[in-house]
Amino acid sequence: MTEPHRPDAQAADAVVLSPDALGSALRDIVEFVDDTGWEQPPILFALVPTSVLAERQPELVSPDDDSELSPIAQEPLHHATTDADLERVLATTSWPDGVAGAALIQEIVIVPPGSDTEDSDTAVNRRNGRTARLAVGALRDGRTLALLHLRPEPGETVDKLELRTASDLAPELRAALRQTLAD
């Protein structure tokens, strides 16, 4: 992950991204956050074409970096402790033209079927639920993706990162991130 910067808008617009670019960037983000452990605040990321970043700020890109998008971490959202807080942050966020996409990673609690889903923050649901990381991304061309990374159970050994997705995973968050990229 690199420090924030302002890429050239015209160079970023000229970059054509593969169908896998967003998924690869989200995986990089999950791996980056996973290295810091659990119980982290939500973090927003700007997604900048790596080729543009390498051209404008080569010191920020490793010579062997073949990724299409470079996630650039913004300040952690320590103050976004509720869904309403996060909604306010996203509603007031915009990105410069040179940013090809945006991503957010946050920890959530998945409650078992049949639980009281109207108030998923209750102590009972947290105790019965399972913690996971939700990584959601959107690109200026309209593509969105959400990935889920379940927190290992106590004593569970995990050799590699396992991510899950579904077409109906986090539709409101996908739309909110896409809106941060709107002109």
trRosetta pair geometry for C-beta under 8 A, 3 or more apart (Angstrom, degrees):
i j d omega theta_ij theta_ji phi_ij phi_ji
1 32 5.4 83 -35 -145 118 151
1 45 7.7 -98 -131 -123 114 115
1 71 5.8 -47 -111 96 87 90
1 72 6.6 130 -167 -126 79 32
1 73 4.5 30 179 -12 140 109
2 5 7.5 -29 127 -3 116 112
2 53 7.2 133 48 -164 161 140
2 57 7.9 139 172 105 147 133
2 60 4.4 59 -137 -169 144 117
2 61 7.8 -37 -64 -65 148 61
2 70 6.2 9 14 159 122 126
2 72 5.3 -47 70 -112 82 86
2 73 7.9 154 55 20 34 77
3 60 7.2 -116 35 -115 80 126
3 72 7.1 -6 106 -156 15 104
4 46 6.9 89 -121 16 83 136
4 72 5.7 116 -96 155 51 126
4 74 6.6 56 -72 -104 120 69
5 48 7.8 9 64 -70 96 170
5 53 7.6 117 62 -126 135 88
5 56 7.3 161 137 116 139 125
5 57 5.8 -84 -138 -21 175 154
5 60 7.4 -122 -13 -35 146 166
5 72 7.2 -120 22 -135 78 156
6 96 5.7 22 -139 46 88 170
6 98 6.4 108 179 39 55 142
7 11 6.8 -108 164 71 101 112
7 12 5.4 96 115 -53 127 121
7 48 5.3 144 -21 -151 145 124
7 49 7.5 154 170 45 165 82
7 52 4.8 60 -165 139 136 124
7 53 6.4 -68 -92 -77 125 62
7 56 5.6 176 -128 22 73 160
7 96 7.6 161 49 96 69 122
7 98 3.3 -177 80 163 88 138
7 99 7.2 135 37 -61 113 51
8 11 4.3 62 85 14 110 112
8 12 6.7 171 87 -13 57 87
8 52 6.5 -146 49 -161 83 110
8 55 7.9 -61 25 96 123 120
8 56 6.1 178 -8 -80 97 132
8 98 5.8 120 72 -102 20 128
9 12 5.8 -62 -150 38 31 110
9 13 6.3 30 157 -21 67 108
9 96 6.8 -113 -78 153 101 93
9 97 3.4 29 -128 96 120 121
9 98 4.6 -100 -83 -59 51 75
10 13 5.8 -55 -147 34 32 112
10 14 6.7 32 156 -22 63 107
11 14 5.9 -59 -155 31 32 113
11 15 7.3 39 150 -31 62 100
11 49 7.6 -144 129 66 86 132
11 51 7.9 -142 163 109 106 91
11 52 4.6 137 120 -119 114 103
11 55 6.5 -132 -170 70 155 147
11 56 7.4 169 63 -45 158 113
11 98 7.2 23 61 -128 86 100
12 15 6.0 -49 -160 15 38 115
12 48 6.9 -77 -112 -152 122 73
12 49 5.4 169 -130 14 72 117
12 52 5.0 2 -79 -73 72 166
12 97 6.8 158 64 132 129 73
12 98 4.2 144 -12 -149 146 57
12 99 7.1 2 -168 -11 162 11
12 100 5.6 -149 -176 -60 108 89
13 97 7.1 -22 -51 163 107 106
15 49 4.0 107 42 -115 176 159
15 51 6.0 162 -106 53 125 121
15 52 6.4 -90 -38 -35 138 108
15 68 7.8 147 169 -173 123 92
15 100 6.8 -63 75 -87 124 140
17 21 3.9 -71 -176 11 110 163
17 22 7.5 78 148 -37 140 77
17 49 7.3 -131 -75 -101 101 99
17 68 5.5 115 -134 156 86 140
17 69 7.0 23 -124 -51 129 105
17 100 6.8 124 -45 171 138 145
17 139 6.8 -128 56 -141 154 154
17 141 7.5 -159 44 8 114 138
18 21 5.0 133 55 -37 71 92
18 68 6.2 -155 21 -59 95 160
20 23 5.4 -67 -160 49 60 112
20 24 5.5 60 145 -26 88 107
20 68 7.9 125 89 10 77 137
21 24 6.0 -61 -149 37 26 109
21 25 6.4 23 157 -17 64 108
21 68 4.1 -74 -122 81 105 142
21 69 5.3 99 175 -16 99 111
21 139 7.6 67 92 -82 116 144
22 25 5.8 -56 -148 37 31 111
22 26 6.3 30 155 -17 66 106
22 47 7.6 14 -116 -160 70 167
22 69 7.3 43 -90 7 41 154
22 101 6.6 -153 -108 -155 97 173
22 137 5.1 179 -168 102 101 132
22 139 5.7 -105 -78 -37 121 116
22 143 5.7 -155 -22 120 152 122
22 144 7.7 -156 175 -146 160 16
22 145 5.0 141 125 13 123 130
23 26 5.8 -54 -146 37 31 109
23 27 6.3 33 154 -20 64 105
23 145 5.8 -104 -77 164 72 170
23 147 7.4 112 -139 -59 74 128
24 27 5.7 -53 -148 35 31 113
24 28 6.5 36 151 -21 64 103
24 67 6.1 -173 136 -139 126 95
24 68 6.8 95 67 29 137 97
24 69 7.1 140 84 39 98 97
25 28 5.6 -51 -152 33 34 114
25 29 6.5 36 150 -20 64 104
25 45 8.0 -179 162 117 109 140
25 47 5.4 43 -179 -128 160 120
25 67 7.1 114 -83 -180 72 122
25 68 7.5 -82 -51 71 102 85
25 69 4.1 -26 -78 82 131 126
25 70 7.9 -105 -122 -51 105 4
25 71 5.5 136 -171 -54 94 100
25 101 7.3 119 84 78 163 136
25 103 6.6 -163 128 -43 111 149
25 137 6.3 117 90 -119 113 166
26 29 5.5 -51 -150 34 36 115
26 30 6.4 37 152 -19 67 102
26 103 6.1 -173 -96 -135 77 140
26 135 4.6 137 -166 130 100 126
26 136 7.8 25 -121 -96 127 5
26 137 5.0 -127 -71 -12 108 131
26 145 6.1 -122 -20 98 153 118
26 147 5.1 138 140 8 134 131
26 163 7.9 128 119 -159 107 157
27 30 5.7 -51 -147 35 34 111
27 31 6.3 33 154 -17 65 106
27 147 7.2 152 -73 -88 63 179
27 161 7.5 135 -158 104 89 139
27 163 6.5 -113 -104 -15 87 158
28 31 5.8 -58 -149 39 29 111
28 32 6.2 34 152 -23 65 108
28 67 6.8 28 -59 -122 150 154
28 71 5.7 176 98 6 117 124
29 32 5.6 -53 -147 34 30 114
29 33 6.4 20 159 -10 66 107
29 45 5.8 -117 -109 -14 128 161
29 71 5.0 164 -75 -113 95 173
29 103 5.7 -133 -56 123 166 147
29 105 5.5 -175 147 -44 118 133
29 135 5.5 146 91 -142 121 134
29 137 7.9 156 10 -64 150 119
30 33 6.1 -60 -145 43 28 103
30 34 5.9 35 154 -28 65 111
30 105 6.7 172 -86 -119 60 138
30 133 6.2 141 -131 105 93 138
30 135 5.1 -93 -65 -34 97 150
30 147 6.5 -80 -50 102 140 132
30 149 5.3 138 -156 -36 130 148
30 161 6.4 136 120 -176 119 144
30 163 6.4 139 49 -88 174 124
31 34 5.5 -52 -140 34 28 117
31 35 6.8 38 157 -28 60 99
31 161 6.2 -105 -87 -33 83 164
32 35 6.2 -54 -165 21 28 113
32 36 7.8 14 146 -9 58 103
32 71 7.2 -141 4 81 154 136
32 73 7.5 -148 139 -61 147 124
33 36 5.9 -61 -163 34 44 108
33 40 6.0 -152 -166 64 103 161
33 43 6.7 -173 -93 32 122 136
33 105 5.4 -144 -27 116 161 155
33 133 6.7 155 101 -146 136 153
34 37 7.9 68 -177 -60 36 15
34 133 7.6 -119 -74 3 83 161
34 149 7.2 -90 -78 150 117 159
34 161 6.5 -119 -43 -101 173 124
36 40 5.9 73 101 -83 121 137
37 40 7.1 138 85 -47 65 103
38 107 6.9 91 -163 -103 82 143
38 131 6.8 71 -161 129 134 144
38 151 5.9 50 -105 -122 141 125
39 107 7.0 -29 -98 -10 28 169
40 43 7.2 -27 143 -23 117 111
40 76 7.1 -109 175 -135 90 134
40 107 6.6 130 55 -27 68 117
41 76 4.4 100 72 168 116 111
41 77 5.4 -159 150 70 113 57
41 78 4.7 -92 -82 -90 167 49
41 80 6.9 114 -176 55 104 87
41 106 7.9 -34 164 -123 42 80
42 76 7.2 140 79 -165 41 71
42 77 4.4 -22 76 53 93 120
42 80 5.2 -52 41 84 126 129
42 86 6.2 63 18 -107 171 116
42 104 6.1 2 -175 -174 109 100
42 105 6.7 173 -149 87 62 47
42 106 3.8 -13 -101 -94 97 101
42 107 7.8 -132 -71 15 67 64
43 73 5.8 -22 174 -148 127 97
43 74 6.8 163 -173 58 74 73
43 76 5.1 -48 -90 -109 90 68
43 77 6.6 -170 -85 4 33 86
43 104 7.2 167 84 -150 43 55
43 105 5.5 -4 54 54 88 92
43 106 7.8 174 19 -72 54 63
44 73 7.9 122 84 -158 48 50
44 74 4.4 -11 78 41 94 128
44 77 6.7 76 -15 -40 93 116
44 89 7.6 -149 -46 146 133 126
44 93 7.0 -142 -138 -138 162 159
44 102 6.7 -20 -169 -171 97 103
44 103 7.3 148 -161 83 50 49
44 104 5.4 -23 -102 -98 64 80
45 71 4.3 -12 -178 -166 140 99
45 72 6.1 139 -163 62 75 43
45 73 5.6 -37 -102 -94 85 46
45 74 6.6 -157 -88 -1 30 85
45 102 6.8 151 81 -162 58 54
45 103 4.3 -11 58 61 109 97
45 104 7.3 -169 18 -74 78 33
45 105 7.5 38 -11 -5 115 97
46 71 7.4 142 72 -158 44 49
46 72 4.4 -18 59 58 95 107
46 74 6.8 93 -19 -50 87 101
46 95 6.0 146 -121 -133 103 124
46 99 4.6 -84 -163 -129 106 125
46 101 7.9 135 -174 83 47 49
46 102 6.3 -33 -113 -105 45 71
47 69 4.6 -2 -174 -175 99 130
47 70 7.4 151 -155 69 50 39
47 71 5.9 -24 -99 -97 70 62
47 72 7.7 -169 -77 16 22 80
47 99 6.6 95 58 -174 53 83
47 100 5.4 -78 106 72 91 86
47 101 3.6 -14 58 69 132 92
47 102 6.3 -138 6 -67 95 20
47 103 5.9 83 -48 -15 112 102
47 137 6.7 65 -43 -154 147 120
47 139 7.2 -73 83 -99 142 76
48 52 6.1 -111 168 74 94 115
48 53 5.2 98 116 -56 122 112
48 69 6.8 134 65 -158 32 71
48 70 5.2 -30 67 61 88 92
48 72 5.9 32 1 -15 116 121
48 98 6.7 17 -129 138 102 90
48 99 5.9 -65 -83 -118 78 60
48 100 6.3 129 -124 11 27 93
49 52 4.3 79 76 5 100 107
49 53 6.9 -176 92 -7 52 85
49 68 6.7 -48 -138 167 71 67
49 69 6.3 -54 -100 -102 37 60
49 70 7.6 23 117 13 13 86
49 100 5.4 88 -41 -28 83 141
50 53 5.4 -55 -146 41 36 113
50 54 6.0 38 155 -22 69 106
50 61 6.1 121 -168 -125 88 134
50 65 6.0 -144 -165 130 139 116
50 67 5.2 128 -46 87 151 77
50 68 6.1 -168 14 174 109 13
50 69 6.3 -147 -29 -102 88 5
50 70 4.7 115 -91 -36 77 98
51 54 5.7 -51 -143 36 29 112
51 55 6.4 29 155 -19 62 107
51 68 7.9 -21 -13 -148 96 53
52 55 5.8 -57 -150 36 31 111
52 56 6.1 9 160 -2 67 114
52 98 6.6 -175 153 -168 151 103
53 56 6.2 -67 -138 48 26 97
53 57 5.8 -46 -172 54 67 92
53 60 5.9 -88 170 87 109 120
53 61 5.4 127 113 -53 104 123
53 70 5.0 -30 6 27 162 147
54 57 7.8 -73 -106 69 13 51
54 58 5.5 45 -169 -109 57 69
54 60 8.0 -132 -88 71 45 81
54 61 4.2 -71 -90 56 82 158
54 65 7.5 -172 -76 72 120 118
55 58 7.3 35 -98 -64 7 86
57 60 4.5 28 121 9 109 119
57 61 7.4 118 96 -9 73 93
58 61 6.1 -73 -151 44 44 98
60 70 7.6 91 132 172 110 160
61 65 5.1 -115 -173 45 87 144
61 70 6.8 -94 -97 -82 100 148
62 65 4.4 115 62 -34 85 101
65 70 7.6 31 164 -88 144 107
67 70 6.5 118 94 -75 122 62
69 100 6.4 -122 -114 69 109 130
69 101 6.7 -19 -138 40 147 120
71 103 6.3 -46 -124 41 115 135
77 80 3.8 0 148 15 119 121
77 85 7.8 150 162 133 116 111
77 86 7.1 85 137 -104 154 78
77 89 6.0 -3 -132 -107 136 169
79 85 6.4 -151 131 -171 73 134
80 85 4.1 176 -136 121 57 112
80 86 4.6 86 -174 -75 123 69
80 89 5.4 -41 -87 -18 130 142
81 85 5.8 61 37 21 53 156
82 85 4.8 105 53 2 73 100
82 86 7.2 -140 96 -1 43 86
82 121 7.9 -23 -124 -79 87 157
83 86 5.7 -57 -150 39 35 111
83 87 6.2 41 150 -24 67 105
84 87 5.5 -50 -146 34 32 116
84 88 6.6 35 153 -20 63 102
85 88 5.8 -55 -155 33 31 111
85 89 6.6 32 150 -20 65 104
86 89 5.6 -50 -149 33 35 113
86 90 6.4 28 156 -12 67 107
86 104 7.9 103 -164 -174 117 150
86 106 7.1 -10 -110 -80 148 161
87 90 6.0 -60 -147 42 29 106
87 91 6.0 30 155 -23 65 111
87 176 6.9 -106 -127 -123 65 149
88 91 5.7 -56 -142 36 28 112
88 92 6.5 4 164 0 63 112
89 92 6.5 -80 -155 47 24 94
89 93 6.1 29 153 -36 66 116
90 93 5.5 -54 -138 24 33 118
90 104 7.6 -44 -86 -60 116 151
90 176 4.3 38 142 163 150 116
90 177 6.8 -73 -144 -75 125 50
90 179 7.2 81 154 70 100 108
90 180 5.9 -92 -163 -59 76 116
91 176 7.4 -61 -62 -150 64 103
91 179 7.7 -9 -112 109 51 135
93 102 7.7 126 130 -148 130 159
93 180 4.5 -11 98 -130 99 119
94 180 6.0 -164 -101 -169 38 67
94 181 7.9 141 -148 -92 62 21
95 99 3.9 -81 165 60 128 144
95 102 6.0 -158 -42 -65 144 115
95 180 6.2 68 -14 143 99 94
95 181 5.9 -16 38 -104 120 65
96 99 5.7 106 63 -5 66 99
99 102 6.8 43 150 -64 127 81
99 140 8.0 136 104 -48 65 115
99 181 7.4 -130 102 -116 103 94
100 139 6.0 -15 150 -145 84 89
100 140 5.9 -102 -163 3 49 109
101 137 5.9 42 156 178 128 100
101 138 5.8 -175 -155 95 93 45
101 139 4.0 -47 -87 -101 118 59
101 140 6.4 -120 -75 -17 63 69
101 181 6.8 -29 -126 -85 41 146
102 137 6.9 -180 94 -147 41 65
102 138 5.8 -2 56 56 81 89
102 177 5.1 -159 89 -168 107 96
102 180 5.2 -30 29 86 166 130
102 181 6.0 -159 0 -55 112 102
103 135 6.5 6 -178 -176 114 87
103 136 6.6 169 -152 88 66 44
103 137 3.9 -22 -98 -96 94 90
103 138 7.6 172 -80 18 53 57
103 177 7.2 34 -105 -150 26 145
104 135 7.4 178 90 -147 45 47
104 136 5.4 -7 57 58 88 92
104 137 7.8 176 19 -78 57 50
104 173 6.8 -117 63 -178 131 115
104 177 6.1 -141 -1 -87 110 121
105 133 5.9 6 -174 -180 100 108
105 134 7.0 169 -149 85 53 47
105 135 4.5 -11 -101 -101 91 80
105 136 7.8 169 -82 19 45 61
106 133 7.2 164 86 -152 27 65
106 134 5.7 -16 63 58 77 93
107 131 6.0 -5 -173 -168 110 101
107 132 7.1 156 -153 83 63 35
107 133 5.6 -44 -96 -97 62 64
107 134 7.6 140 -120 13 14 78
108 131 7.4 154 82 -151 38 54
108 132 5.6 -24 64 67 85 85
108 133 7.6 127 17 -122 78 17
108 134 5.0 31 -3 -14 125 120
109 120 6.4 173 78 161 103 103
109 121 7.9 127 39 -103 132 48
109 125 6.6 114 121 133 133 94
109 126 5.4 -72 -129 -115 166 64
109 129 4.0 76 169 112 100 147
109 130 7.0 146 -158 67 63 29
109 131 5.8 -36 -100 -93 68 57
109 132 7.6 139 -110 20 21 78
110 129 5.5 163 76 -167 40 100
110 130 5.0 -22 58 60 98 85
110 131 7.8 177 14 -90 79 8
110 132 5.4 35 -19 1 113 126
110 150 7.7 -52 17 -111 140 93
111 115 4.0 -108 161 65 120 149
111 116 7.9 -81 169 59 159 47
111 117 6.2 -175 68 -95 138 76
111 120 5.5 -134 -21 -134 133 98
111 125 4.6 -36 -104 -160 127 104
111 128 6.5 50 -144 94 79 99
111 129 4.3 -57 -89 -91 56 109
112 115 5.4 106 63 -29 67 114
112 128 5.8 -82 11 149 110 107
112 129 6.9 -151 -16 -99 68 56
115 120 7.7 80 115 -113 122 76
115 124 7.7 180 -154 119 108 100
115 125 5.4 111 168 -114 136 94
115 128 6.2 172 -101 95 134 136
115 129 7.3 -51 -13 -70 178 91
116 119 5.9 -6 129 46 112 82
116 120 7.8 -169 102 -78 68 49
116 122 6.8 16 78 24 122 143
116 124 7.5 54 32 83 115 124
116 125 6.5 -108 62 -64 83 117
117 120 5.8 5 -151 -67 52 99
119 122 5.0 65 119 -34 105 106
119 125 7.3 180 104 -4 67 142
120 125 5.2 -136 -154 137 50 159
120 129 7.5 71 -169 -69 93 154
121 125 7.1 34 28 65 6 126
121 126 7.2 21 -164 -51 39 108
122 125 4.8 88 61 11 85 101
122 126 7.0 -152 94 -6 43 88
123 126 5.7 -57 -146 38 33 112
123 127 6.2 31 156 -20 67 107
124 127 5.9 -59 -150 37 28 109
124 128 6.2 8 158 -2 66 114
125 128 5.9 -64 -138 50 30 99
125 129 5.3 33 162 -30 69 118
126 129 5.8 -53 -127 36 23 112
130 150 6.2 -1 142 -151 126 102
130 151 6.7 -168 171 47 82 92
131 150 7.9 117 91 -162 51 57
131 151 4.1 13 87 8 95 142
132 148 5.4 3 166 -170 137 94
132 149 6.1 156 -168 78 80 45
132 150 4.8 -41 -105 -104 100 49
132 151 6.1 -132 -84 -11 40 79
133 148 7.3 154 79 -157 53 46
133 149 4.4 -6 54 58 101 104
133 151 7.5 105 -20 -59 80 81
134 146 6.5 -13 -171 -169 92 103
134 147 7.6 156 -157 80 46 48
134 148 5.9 -14 -103 -103 67 72
134 169 7.8 -164 -142 166 106 109
134 170 6.0 130 -176 -64 131 145
134 173 7.4 76 138 68 130 170
135 146 7.1 157 85 -156 50 52
135 147 4.7 -11 61 59 101 97
135 148 7.9 -165 24 -73 73 27
135 149 7.1 40 -6 -5 107 107
135 163 7.9 -42 38 -138 122 125
136 144 7.3 0 -175 -174 88 99
136 145 7.3 -180 -148 93 50 48
136 146 4.5 -10 -104 -105 84 85
136 147 7.8 -171 -75 23 43 62
136 170 5.2 -110 -89 116 132 149
136 173 4.7 110 48 124 177 119
136 174 5.8 -125 -169 -77 120 63
136 177 5.9 -176 123 -18 106 149
137 144 6.7 175 93 -150 52 57
137 145 5.4 -1 56 56 93 87
137 146 7.8 177 21 -80 60 44
137 177 6.8 -139 -155 144 21 157
138 142 7.9 -42 -167 -160 92 19
138 143 7.2 164 -152 91 51 51
138 144 4.6 -14 -101 -101 79 88
138 174 6.1 130 -74 -165 108 64
138 177 4.0 158 4 113 124 105
138 178 4.1 -140 -160 -74 152 65
138 180 7.6 129 64 46 132 95
138 181 6.1 -148 112 0 113 134
139 142 7.0 -25 79 39 81 26
139 143 4.6 15 37 56 115 93
139 144 7.5 -152 16 -71 70 46
139 181 7.5 112 159 -124 20 176
140 181 5.0 -143 -95 168 69 133
142 178 6.9 41 -134 -141 48 127
144 174 3.9 83 170 -161 150 113
144 175 7.9 -33 -81 -58 166 42
144 177 7.0 130 -125 73 111 116
144 178 6.0 -63 -72 -59 121 113
145 165 6.7 -31 -171 -135 89 142
145 174 7.8 133 21 -114 14 115
146 165 6.2 144 85 -135 61 89
146 166 7.8 -33 77 52 106 62
146 169 4.1 -149 87 107 128 107
146 170 4.2 155 -116 44 158 118
146 173 7.0 93 -98 79 126 117
146 174 6.1 -90 -45 -65 109 106
147 163 4.5 -9 -173 -175 118 121
147 164 7.0 134 -162 66 64 37
147 165 5.3 -46 -102 -75 60 98
147 169 8.0 94 -68 111 14 152
148 163 6.7 138 65 -163 43 65
148 164 4.6 -32 63 65 100 92
148 165 6.8 163 11 -80 83 44
148 169 6.5 -120 -34 -154 112 146
149 161 6.6 -30 -130 -168 123 96
149 162 7.2 138 -133 80 73 54
149 163 5.5 -38 -79 -102 83 74
149 164 7.8 164 -76 18 36 76
150 162 7.4 -19 35 83 94 103
150 164 7.5 33 -22 7 98 122
152 156 4.1 -151 -179 81 102 117
152 157 7.7 96 -163 -53 149 3
152 158 4.9 -124 -77 -33 136 123
153 156 4.3 89 56 -22 77 128
158 161 7.5 60 156 -85 123 39
158 162 7.5 -120 -152 2 113 99
165 169 6.0 -126 -160 22 57 148
166 169 4.4 115 57 -36 84 102
168 171 6.2 -35 -159 -43 58 112
170 173 4.2 -35 175 42 108 117
170 174 5.8 121 114 -28 86 88
171 174 5.5 -52 -147 34 33 116
171 175 6.4 31 157 -17 66 105
172 175 5.8 -55 -150 38 31 110
172 176 6.3 32 152 -20 65 106
173 176 5.5 -50 -142 36 34 112
173 177 6.4 33 157 -17 65 104
174 177 6.1 -59 -151 38 27 107
174 178 6.3 28 152 -19 64 109
175 178 5.6 -53 -145 37 32 114
175 179 6.4 37 153 -24 64 104
176 179 5.6 -52 -151 31 32 115
176 180 7.1 39 149 -26 61 96
177 180 5.7 -44 -157 21 39 114
177 181 7.4 28 149 -11 62 103
178 181 6.0 -65 -165 37 39 108
178 182 7.2 58 139 -46 66 92
179 182 5.3 -27 -155 -5 47 121
